[in-house]
Amino acid sequence: MDDLQYGTRDKRGNWAPSKPLQTAPFWEGRWGKMGHFVVEYLWPWNAFHLAVTLIYWFLIIQPNLNEFASWSWKWAAILYAVNAGGIFVMYGSIELFYYVKRIQGTRFKYNAKFPSENPSDVFWFKSQNLDNFLRSFFVSIPIWTLVQVAFLWCFANGYHAFAWLGWEQHWLWLVVLTLLVPAIHEIHFFCIHLLIHQGALYKHIHSVHHNSINPSPWSSMSMHPVESTLYFAEMFWHLLIPSNPVVALFQLNATGYGAINGHIGFEKLEFDGEQGNKALNSHAYAHYLHHKYFEVNYGGEGLVPLDKWFGTWHDGSKDADEHMKARFRAKKERLKAKQAKATLAE
């Protein structure tokens, strides 16, 4: 595909889409775009996460549900193996074909460089790829698994703030709740993400993830243990919302497997080469801009436009650049005024 039909490339070779990001069409009254939005909302990413969830539930969890009523390291190990194996296949496939074999070169790649080309002391063994891989498999995925086992223990023992709901009696609400899973994720992620961008929390915790300024698939879950815990704790909302364990598991899998979306590094992943026209939209641009500029796009793509409401939205346009720079200047002036006041007080 000719990526210049969809965007522009600067003198450094970095690519950007020609159309600015937009929040969900129902927030702006763009009702004619709702059909396209619904298709993209369901297919392929959320459909994939739901399919994975059903495999987890019917093949692994439901047949052994009684065993989760008491703590079992055996099941923690089994679920870790399943989670790690699934991530290795999914993330690893994209890493292999698009970052190692580089089957589409830098077409649709936001940052023209590949992480392997830039060794740095901020990473373990000076390698972003190795650092990110090890943090994912030895920090984040174990924490994901512990959250999963703790939640299943609560369900198996009947613990819930209100009540667990069955599909037969409450199918309509559970279908609605399933459709709201991405919205719950955006709200939770925005809140914890904005929190860990503050002062010492950023310096000692979130900076680990932001070392990957040019993210790739293995960057997706490269986090400090505190951040991983806050991130995967999203599942526990389903102990407070009248829910069903299948919906909660969908929430968790969309969080784990879906972390890759903001870190693919490409706007589109081609399936049939440069001359073809088959490609998968990554939905990575909003979060790529966050890695590039740090203090924008704390949430998602605008399904719940919290960034727009709080003034931290960046849609990739020049106007958004100017707004961001003005916000940074105002922040700098506030810090200067605060420092001057402190000096006078002394």
Secondary structure, 3 states (H helix, E strand, C coil): CCHHHCEEECCCCCEEECCCCCCCHHHHCCHHHHHHHHHHHHCCHHHHHHHHHHHHHHHHHHHHHHHHHCCCHHHHHHHHHHHHHHHHHHHHHHHHHHHHCCCCCCCCECCCCCHHHCCCCCCHHHCHHHHHHHHHHHHHHHHHHHHHHHHHHHHHCCCCCCCECCHHHHHHHHHHHHHHHHHHHHHHHHHHHHHCCCHHHHHHHHHHHHCCCCCCHHHCCCCCHHHHHHHHHHHHHHHCCCECHHHHHHHHHHHHHHHHHHHCCECEEECCCCCCCCEEECCCHHHHHHHHHCCCCCCCCCCCCHHHHHCCCCCCCHHHHHHHHHHHHHHHHHHHHHHHHHHHHC
